[in-house]
Amino acid sequence: TIYQARAYLVTLEDAGVVEKMNAGKGVSGRWRLV
């Protein structure tokens, strides 16, 4: 589900693998590999 994907991305972010880019909406955001 999208919630599982979000949790997965959050885990990666905590690991320093990805970084969340806010799109200015506040709720939605873009993810990109760093």
N, C-alpha and C positions, 0 to 999 in steps of 0.2 A: 504493500500500500504506500501511498505518498508519505504517510506518517513514519513508516519503517525507513523509507528512503531518507527522510529528513533526519531521523535519529542516527542513521548511518553516516550522513554527511556531518552531523554535529560531532560524532565520534572522531571522524577524520579531522575535523577542524581542531578538536582538542589535542589530536596527535600532531598537529602542525602540518598536516598533509594538504589541506585545502583552506581557503580563506573565504569567508562570506562577504559578498559585496552587496550592500543595500542598494536597492534600485530607487530609493526615495519614497517608496510606498509605505515602508515601515513593516508591513506584514510580509510581503513577498521580497525575495532577494535573489541575486544571481550567485551561483557557485562557480569557481574556476580553480583549476589545478595550479599550484604554485611550484 
